[in-house]
Each structure stands twice: as C-alpha cells, then as structure tokens.
Amino acid sequence: MKVAFLGAGRMASAMVGGLLARQALAPDDLACLSGADRTGAELAARTGILLAGSPDELLAGADTLVLAFKPQNLAQANPRLGELTAGRLIFSIVAGKRLARLQQVFPRARNIVRCMPNTPAQIGAGITAWCAQKELTASDRATVGTLLGALGKAVELPEAQLDAVTGLSGSGPAYVFEFAAALRDAGVAAGLPAAAAEALAVETLLGSARLLEQRKIAPEALRDEVVSPNGTTFAGLQRMKARDFRGIIKETVLAATARSQELSKE
C-alpha cells in the first residue's frame, strides 16, 4: 500500500506518525506535498517520507490519496488532480466538505471516504467518524482501517450524521478543555494554588474518563457512586442542575452542529 498526503499539517502528521509507529507502513510507502509553507518539508525531515515536488511525483505509485488541507483550499485544488486520481481511493479529512462536493473535484476516483477526526488523534487517542461514497471493497475497507487506526478509534456512520459528529466529538475536545479550565479556576477560587488546582483538574478528568471507559456502564451510574445523600457531591450537582448544566451542553453541541451544516453548504 502506497499512500500520498496532499497537505502536511497536524492531522497528516498524526496519521503519518501513527502509521510509522505501528509499523503499518514504512517511510518509503508514504509521500507528502504541501503548499508554500514548510509543513511538508518538516514532516519529511522528521519521518523520512518522500517530499514530492509536484502532484505527478506525489501520486506516482500511490494507490490512496489523503486530502489533509484546509477546506478553503479545495476550490483551488490543481485541476489536473481529477485526472491524476483516476482509479485511486480518495480519503478526505477536509472539514465540512461533503462527498458530493469531493466527487466534483475527483470524478474518476474509484471511491471517496470522508472522515471527521478530532484533535486527540494527534496522540493516537482520537475518535473518527467516517462514511464512504459507495460500498468499499474488502481491500479498501482494510486501507481505511489502517489509516484510521493510526489516529485512534473509528466509527462508520451515514454522511447525514457527520454534522452532529462535528458538534459532539469534532468540537468536543474544546468543550472538555474549557471544562478543565473552569475546574482549575474554581479550585483557585476555593483556595488552592493555581498549579495544584490545574493538576487536580487534569488528573480528575483523565482518571474519570479511564474509569468510564473501563467500567462500561452509564455515566449516570458512575456519577451516583460518587454521590452520598446530602453530601458534598450532592450539593455541587444540585447547583449544576439549577443552572441547567445539561441544557447548556445540549445547546453547545446543537450550535456547533448547526454551524457545521451551514459550512458544508458553502
């Protein structure tokens, strides 16, 4: 399997790093091409993959092309790519660009896969939702599994649900980081030193997430294990309920989902 990356930013770097770390592919199996910035040169220097000088060199021998550039650059894509990608698998991590739009740019691709990863993919801890233009062959499905495995976990969903995925897991890390900052600031307000408050907040989030993953029970059940009648946790949860914490999170996800729907039409 030979994989080419058009774009060499954070997600491309994460995928290349994951593929190499898992020994799923070797540096000789990978190539990249970036724009005027130095991301391509830096990725090639760091990993040993080929830095291509043109689309022709990038796709020479490549069976799969990963689109890893900014959404606004799709309209400026080299028109020759439509011909150069004939018979190849297109794997897109371009945010907000639907399969129908990608098919206009790559009309002769044998199949197109659209993905919505999230930023923890940078350390192989992401969750990516994906969909395909049409039924994948066994070989192409294995390719998708290999590429997404480099980023973390994956789930296949209908394309119509990817805007909701964007609102939940795509934007979700920012909500978690904001919650971590809120916990830190609350700890400081309660009298803790800033460094201690931040360490306690971060480790509480990490440990709670691991417990949730390992126990495999509803979050509410784990929540109730912490709560004692009229205790400290109960007092805190009552304040969250009074301020409609769940409603705020719901509105947050729905707002991001709606914006994703708007952007995908542009």
KEKE-3310 file (N, C-alpha, C; in steps of 0.2 Angstrom, whole numbers, plus 5000, padded with zeros to 4 digits):
npx = (5004:5003:5003:4998:5000:4991:4994:5001:4999:4994:4985:4988:5002:4999:4993:5003:5013:5007:5005:5018:5023:5016:5020:5013:5015:5030:5042:5046:5034:5026:5021:5022:5015:5015:5008:5014:5020:5031:5027:5027:5040:5045:5038:5043:5057:5057:5051:5056:5049:5044:5046:5036:5038:5029:5011:5011:5023:5020:5009:5014:5014:5006:4992:4982:4975:4977:4967:4972:4971:4967:4949:4945:4954:4951:4943:4954:4961:4973:4968:4972:4972:4960:4961:4973:4970:4962:4955:4960:4959:4951:4954:4947:4950:4946:4938:4920:4918:4907:4903:4898:4903:4916:4917:4915:4927:4936:4932:4934:4939:4940:4934:4927:4931:4925:4930:4928:4939:4946:4955:4962:4967:4980:4989:4986:4974:4962:4944:4936:4924:4917:4912:4908:4908:4902:4899:4913:4927:4934:4948:4949:4942:4950:4961:4956:4954:4967:4972:4964:4966:4978:4975:4967:4952:4938:4922:4909:4897:4881:4883:4874:4874:4886:4888:4882:4891:4902:4898:4898:4910:4920:4921:4921:4933:4937:4927:4929:4942:4938:4930:4940:4948:4938:4936:4949:4950:4939:4944:4955:4948:4942:4952:4964:4982:4986:4994:4992:4978:4976:4983:4975:4963:4966:4970:4959:4950:4956:4957:4944:4938:4945:4940:4927:4928:4933:4924:4912:4899:4884:4886:4879:4877:4890:4892:4882:4888:4897:4890:4884:4870:4864:4877:4894:4896:4883:4878:4885:4881:4868:4868:4873:4862:4852:4857:4855:4865:4866:4857:4864:4875:4869:4864:4876:4882:4872:4873:4885:4884:4874:4881:4891:4883:4879:4892:4895:4888:4894)
npy = (4994:5011:5027:5044:5060:5075:5090:5093:5096:5096:5085:5076:5074:5067:5056:5050:5049:5039:5028:5025:5022:5011:5002:5000:5004:5009:5022:5023:5020:5031:5048:5066:5082:5099:5116:5133:5134:5127:5115:5102:5100:5099:5088:5078:5078:5075:5062:5054:5052:5053:5069:5077:5085:5089:5086:5075:5068:5066:5057:5046:5029:5029:5022:5027:5043:5055:5068:5082:5096:5113:5118:5128:5128:5118:5123:5128:5118:5109:5107:5096:5086:5079:5070:5064:5056:5046:5031:5029:5028:5040:5049:5058:5071:5083:5096:5098:5096:5089:5072:5073:5085:5083:5073:5080:5086:5076:5066:5054:5045:5029:5027:5037:5042:5050:5059:5063:5067:5070:5082:5074:5064:5068:5062:5049:5046:5048:5049:5045:5048:5041:5040:5032:5035:5025:5007:4999:4990:4975:4976:4990:4994:4988:4996:5009:5005:5004:5017:5025:5018:5023:5035:5033:5027:5022:5025:5020:5029:5036:5049:5059:5061:5066:5080:5081:5073:5082:5092:5086:5076:5081:5095:5093:5091:5104:5109:5100:5105:5118:5115:5109:5120:5128:5120:5121:5135:5136:5129:5137:5148:5142:5141:5135:5133:5139:5130:5118:5117:5116:5103:5094:5096:5091:5078:5073:5073:5065:5052:5050:5048:5037:5028:5028:5022:5009:5003:5002:5006:5016:5034:5040:5030:5029:5042:5042:5033:5041:5050:5054:5054:5071:5075:5082:5081:5080:5092:5100:5095:5098:5112:5112:5107:5116:5127:5122:5113:5102:5106:5117:5111:5103:5114:5119:5109:5107:5120:5120:5110:5115:5125:5118:5112:5123:5127:5117:5119:5129)
npz = (5000:4995:5000:4998:5004:5003:5008:5024:5038:5055:5056:5046:5049:5061:5057:5048:5058:5067:5058:5055:5068:5072:5063:5052:5039:5030:5029:5015:5009:5009:5005:5004:5000:5001:5003:5001:5013:5026:5031:5024:5021:5034:5039:5031:5034:5047:5048:5037:5026:5008:5001:4989:4974:4965:4960:4951:4955:4968:4967:4960:4959:4970:4978:4986:4990:5003:5008:5016:5018:5021:5022:5013:5003:4994:4983:4976:4971:4962:4945:4938:4946:4946:4935:4938:4949:4945:4947:4959:4977:4987:5002:5013:5025:5026:5033:5034:5020:5009:5002:4989:4985:4985:4975:4964:4962:4961:4950:4944:4954:4962:4973:4987:5003:5017:5032:5049:5060:5077:5088:5098:5090:5087:5096:5094:5101:5096:5090:5076:5065:5050:5032:5017:4999:4991:4992:5000:4994:5000:5001:5001:5012:5022:5020:5024:5038:5042:5040:5048:5060:5064:5070:5081:5088:5078:5069:5059:5050:5043:5031:5033:5047:5050:5053:5065:5072:5071:5079:5091:5094:5086:5089:5102:5111:5113:5122:5133:5136:5140:5151:5159:5162:5169:5180:5186:5188:5197:5208:5212:5216:5227:5236:5232:5227:5210:5202:5209:5208:5194:5191:5199:5192:5179:5181:5187:5177:5167:5175:5177:5164:5160:5169:5166:5153:5156:5165:5158:5160:5162:5162:5171:5181:5186:5191:5201:5210:5216:5224:5239:5251:5253:5253:5249:5235:5231:5234:5225:5213:5213:5211:5198:5192:5195:5187:5175:5168:5159:5149:5144:5139:5129:5121:5116:5109:5099:5093:5087:5078:5070:5064:5057:5048:5040:5036:5027:5016:5010)
capx = (5000:5007:4999:5001:4996:4991:4993:5005:4998:4993:4981:4993:5007:4997:4992:5010:5017:5004:5006:5025:5024:5013:5024:5008:5018:5036:5043:5046:5027:5022:5024:5018:5015:5011:5008:5020:5023:5036:5025:5029:5047:5047:5036:5048:5063:5056:5049:5059:5044:5046:5043:5036:5039:5023:5006:5013:5028:5016:5004:5017:5014:5002:4985:4977:4977:4974:4966:4973:4972:4961:4943:4945:4959:4948:4942:4960:4965:4976:4963:4975:4971:4954:4964:4979:4967:4958:4956:4963:4955:4952:4952:4947:4949:4945:4932:4914:4917:4903:4905:4896:4907:4923:4916:4915:4934:4939:4926:4936:4942:4936:4929:4929:4929:4925:4931:4928:4943:4946:4962:4966:4971:4987:4992:4983:4969:4956:4939:4935:4918:4918:4907:4910:4903:4899:4902:4920:4929:4937:4954:4949:4940:4956:4965:4953:4955:4974:4973:4960:4969:4984:4973:4964:4946:4934:4915:4906:4890:4879:4885:4869:4875:4893:4887:4881:4898:4907:4896:4900:4917:4924:4922:4920:4939:4937:4922:4932:4947:4935:4928:4946:4949:4933:4938:4955:4948:4935:4949:4958:4943:4941:4958:4970:4987:4985:4997:4989:4971:4977:4985:4970:4958:4968:4970:4952:4947:4959:4955:4936:4937:4948:4935:4921:4929:4934:4918:4907:4892:4881:4889:4875:4878:4896:4890:4879:4893:4901:4886:4880:4864:4865:4884:4897:4895:4876:4877:4888:4877:4861:4870:4873:4855:4849:4859:4854:4871:4865:4854:4869:4879:4865:4864:4883:4883:4867:4875:4891:4881:4871:4886:4894:4878:4880:4898:4896:4884:4897)
capy = (5000:5017:5032:5050:5065:5082:5093:5090:5099:5092:5078:5072:5072:5062:5049:5048:5046:5033:5023:5023:5020:5005:4999:4998:5006:5011:5028:5023:5019:5037:5054:5071:5088:5104:5122:5137:5133:5122:5109:5096:5098:5097:5081:5073:5078:5071:5055:5051:5050:5057:5076:5077:5092:5090:5081:5069:5064:5063:5051:5041:5023:5029:5020:5031:5050:5058:5075:5085:5103:5117:5117:5134:5126:5113:5126:5130:5112:5108:5104:5090:5081:5075:5065:5060:5052:5041:5024:5029:5029:5047:5048:5066:5073:5091:5098:5101:5095:5083:5068:5076:5091:5080:5069:5085:5088:5069:5062:5047:5041:5023:5028:5043:5041:5056:5057:5068:5066:5076:5083:5069:5060:5070:5057:5042:5044:5051:5045:5047:5045:5041:5037:5031:5037:5019:5001:4998:4983:4972:4979:4997:4994:4987:5003:5014:5003:5005:5024:5027:5015:5027:5041:5030:5023:5025:5023:5021:5032:5039:5055:5064:5062:5069:5087:5080:5071:5088:5096:5082:5074:5086:5101:5091:5092:5111:5109:5097:5109:5123:5112:5108:5127:5130:5117:5124:5142:5135:5127:5143:5152:5138:5142:5131:5136:5138:5124:5112:5116:5113:5096:5091:5096:5087:5071:5071:5072:5059:5046:5049:5046:5030:5024:5027:5018:5003:5000:5001:5007:5023:5039:5042:5025:5031:5048:5040:5030:5047:5054:5052:5059:5077:5076:5087:5080:5081:5099:5103:5093:5102:5118:5111:5106:5123:5131:5118:5111:5098:5110:5121:5107:5102:5119:5120:5104:5109:5126:5118:5105:5119:5129:5113:5112:5129:5127:5111:5121:5134)
capz = (5000:4995:5002:4997:5008:5000:5015:5029:5044:5061:5056:5041:5053:5066:5053:5046:5064:5069:5053:5056:5075:5072:5058:5047:5033:5030:5026:5008:5007:5011:5002:5005:4996:5005:4999:5001:5020:5027:5034:5020:5022:5041:5040:5028:5038:5054:5047:5032:5020:5002:5000:4982:4971:4961:4960:4947:4959:4974:4965:4956:4963:4976:4977:4990:4992:5009:5007:5023:5018:5024:5017:5008:4998:4989:4977:4972:4970:4955:4941:4935:4951:4944:4930:4941:4954:4942:4949:4966:4983:4990:5009:5015:5032:5025:5037:5031:5013:5008:4997:4983:4983:4983:4969:4958:4961:4960:4947:4942:4959:4962:4979:4991:5010:5021:5039:5054:5066:5082:5089:5101:5085:5086:5100:5093:5105:5093:5088:5070:5061:5043:5028:5010:4993:4989:4996:4999:4993:5006:5001:5003:5019:5026:5020:5029:5045:5044:5041:5054:5066:5066:5074:5087:5086:5072:5069:5052:5051:5037:5030:5036:5054:5052:5056:5073:5075:5071:5085:5098:5095:5082:5093:5109:5115:5116:5127:5138:5139:5144:5157:5163:5164:5174:5186:5188:5191:5203:5213:5214:5220:5233:5240:5230:5222:5203:5199:5212:5205:5187:5191:5201:5187:5174:5183:5188:5170:5165:5178:5176:5158:5160:5173:5162:5148:5158:5168:5153:5162:5160:5166:5177:5186:5190:5195:5208:5215:5220:5227:5246:5252:5256:5254:5246:5228:5230:5234:5219:5207:5214:5208:5191:5190:5195:5181:5168:5165:5153:5144:5141:5134:5123:5116:5114:5103:5093:5090:5083:5073:5065:5061:5053:5042:5036:5032:5022:5010:5006)
cpx = (5004:5002:5002:4996:4997:4989:4998:5005:4997:4990:4985:4999:5005:4996:4999:5013:5014:5005:5013:5026:5021:5016:5019:5011:5025:5037:5043:5039:5023:5026:5019:5019:5011:5011:5015:5023:5028:5034:5027:5036:5049:5044:5041:5054:5062:5054:5053:5055:5046:5042:5042:5036:5033:5018:5008:5018:5024:5012:5007:5018:5009:4995:4980:4980:4973:4973:4967:4975:4966:4955:4943:4950:4956:4946:4948:4964:4967:4971:4966:4974:4965:4956:4969:4976:4963:4960:4959:4958:4956:4950:4953:4946:4948:4938:4926:4913:4913:4906:4904:4900:4914:4923:4917:4923:4938:4934:4928:4940:4937:4932:4932:4927:4930:4926:4930:4932:4942:4953:4966:4970:4978:4992:4990:4977:4962:4950:4936:4928:4919:4912:4911:4905:4899:4902:4909:4922:4933:4944:4954:4946:4946:4961:4962:4954:4962:4975:4970:4963:4975:4982:4969:4958:4942:4927:4912:4899:4888:4882:4881:4871:4882:4893:4886:4888:4903:4905:4898:4907:4922:4926:4922:4927:4939:4932:4925:4938:4944:4933:4934:4948:4945:4935:4944:4953:4944:4939:4953:4954:4941:4947:4964:4975:4985:4987:4994:4982:4971:4978:4979:4964:4960:4968:4963:4949:4950:4957:4948:4935:4940:4943:4929:4922:4930:4928:4913:4900:4890:4885:4885:4876:4885:4895:4887:4883:4897:4897:4883:4875:4866:4873:4887:4895:4887:4875:4880:4883:4870:4862:4870:4866:4851:4851:4859:4860:4870:4862:4859:4874:4876:4865:4871:4884:4878:4870:4881:4889:4878:4876:4890:4889:4879:4886:4899:4892:4888:4902)
cpy = (5006:5022:5039:5055:5072:5086:5090:5094:5094:5085:5074:5070:5067:5056:5046:5045:5040:5027:5020:5019:5013:5000:4996:4999:5009:5018:5028:5022:5026:5043:5060:5077:5093:5110:5126:5136:5128:5115:5102:5094:5096:5090:5076:5073:5074:5064:5051:5049:5055:5064:5077:5084:5094:5085:5075:5065:5062:5057:5045:5034:5023:5026:5024:5038:5052:5065:5078:5092:5107:5117:5122:5132:5121:5117:5128:5124:5112:5104:5097:5084:5076:5069:5061:5055:5047:5034:5023:5030:5036:5046:5055:5067:5081:5092:5101:5100:5088:5078:5070:5081:5088:5076:5074:5086:5082:5065:5055:5043:5035:5023:5034:5041:5048:5055:5064:5066:5071:5076:5078:5064:5062:5065:5050:5040:5047:5046:5049:5044:5046:5038:5036:5033:5030:5013:5000:4991:4981:4975:4986:4998:4993:4993:5008:5012:5005:5013:5027:5024:5019:5033:5039:5026:5026:5021:5025:5024:5035:5046:5061:5065:5065:5076:5086:5078:5077:5092:5092:5081:5078:5092:5099:5092:5099:5112:5106:5102:5115:5121:5111:5115:5130:5127:5120:5131:5141:5133:5132:5147:5149:5139:5138:5135:5135:5131:5118:5111:5113:5106:5092:5090:5091:5080:5068:5069:5065:5052:5045:5046:5038:5025:5022:5022:5010:4999:4999:5001:5014:5028:5041:5037:5027:5037:5046:5037:5035:5050:5051:5057:5065:5078:5082:5087:5082:5089:5103:5101:5097:5109:5118:5110:5112:5127:5127:5116:5107:5102:5115:5117:5105:5107:5120:5115:5105:5115:5124:5114:5110:5123:5124:5112:5118:5129:5122:5113:5126:5131)
cpz = (5000:4996:5001:5001:5004:5006:5020:5036:5050:5060:5051:5045:5058:5063:5051:5053:5067:5065:5054:5063:5075:5067:5053:5040:5035:5027:5018:5005:5007:5007:5004:5000:5000:5000:5000:5008:5020:5030:5031:5022:5029:5042:5037:5031:5044:5053:5042:5026:5014:5002:4992:4980:4967:4962:4957:4951:4965:4972:4962:4961:4969:4974:4981:4991:4998:5008:5014:5023:5021:5019:5012:5002:4993:4983:4973:4971:4963:4950:4938:4940:4949:4939:4934:4946:4951:4944:4956:4971:4986:4997:5011:5022:5031:5028:5033:5023:5012:5002:4990:4980:4981:4977:4963:4957:4959:4956:4945:4948:4960:4968:4983:4998:5013:5028:5043:5060:5072:5084:5094:5097:5085:5091:5100:5098:5103:5092:5081:5067:5054:5039:5021:5005:4991:4993:4995:4998:4999:5007:5004:5010:5024:5026:5024:5036:5047:5045:5047:5061:5069:5070:5080:5085:5081:5072:5062:5053:5044:5037:5033:5043:5055:5054:5063:5076:5076:5078:5092:5098:5092:5087:5101:5113:5117:5122:5134:5141:5142:5151:5162:5166:5169:5180:5190:5192:5197:5209:5216:5218:5227:5238:5238:5226:5215:5201:5202:5209:5198:5187:5194:5196:5182:5175:5185:5182:5167:5168:5178:5170:5157:5164:5169:5156:5150:5161:5163:5155:5161:5165:5172:5183:5190:5194:5202:5213:5219:5225:5234:5247:5256:5257:5250:5238:5227:5230:5228:5213:5207:5211:5201:5188:5189:5189:5175:5165:5159:5148:5140:5137:5128:5118:5113:5108:5097:5090:5085:5077:5068:5061:5056:5047:5037:5032:5027:5016:5007:5001)
residu = (MET:LYS:VAL:ALA:PHE:LEU:GLY:ALA:GLY:ARG:MET:ALA:SER:ALA:MET:VAL:GLY:GLY:LEU:LEU:ALA:ARG:GLN:ALA:LEU:ALA:PRO:ASP:ASP:LEU:ALA:CYS:LEU:SER:GLY:ALA:ASP:ARG:THR:GLY:ALA:GLU:LEU:ALA:ALA:ARG:THR:GLY:ILE:LEU:LEU:ALA:GLY:SER:PRO:ASP:GLU:LEU:LEU:ALA:GLY:ALA:ASP:THR:LEU:VAL:LEU:ALA:PHE:LYS:PRO:GLN:ASN:LEU:ALA:GLN:ALA:ASN:PRO:ARG:LEU:GLY:GLU:LEU:THR:ALA:GLY:ARG:LEU:ILE:PHE:SER:ILE:VAL:ALA:GLY:LYS:ARG:LEU:ALA:ARG:LEU:GLN:GLN:VAL:PHE:PRO:ARG:ALA:ARG:ASN:ILE:VAL:ARG:CYS:MET:PRO:ASN:THR:PRO:ALA:GLN:ILE:GLY:ALA:GLY:ILE:THR:ALA:TRP:CYS:ALA:GLN:LYS:GLU:LEU:THR:ALA:SER:ASP:ARG:ALA:THR:VAL:GLY:THR:LEU:LEU:GLY:ALA:LEU:GLY:LYS:ALA:VAL:GLU:LEU:PRO:GLU:ALA:GLN:LEU:ASP:ALA:VAL:THR:GLY:LEU:SER:GLY:SER:GLY:PRO:ALA:TYR:VAL:PHE:GLU:PHE:ALA:ALA:ALA:LEU:ARG:ASP:ALA:GLY:VAL:ALA:ALA:GLY:LEU:PRO:ALA:ALA:ALA:ALA:GLU:ALA:LEU:ALA:VAL:GLU:THR:LEU:LEU:GLY:SER:ALA:ARG:LEU:LEU:GLU:GLN:ARG:LYS:ILE:ALA:PRO:GLU:ALA:LEU:ARG:ASP:GLU:VAL:VAL:SER:PRO:ASN:GLY:THR:THR:PHE:ALA:GLY:LEU:GLN:ARG:MET:LYS:ALA:ARG:ASP:PHE:ARG:GLY:ILE:ILE:LYS:GLU:THR:VAL:LEU:ALA:ALA:THR:ALA:ARG:SER:GLN:GLU:LEU:SER:LYS:GLU)
# end
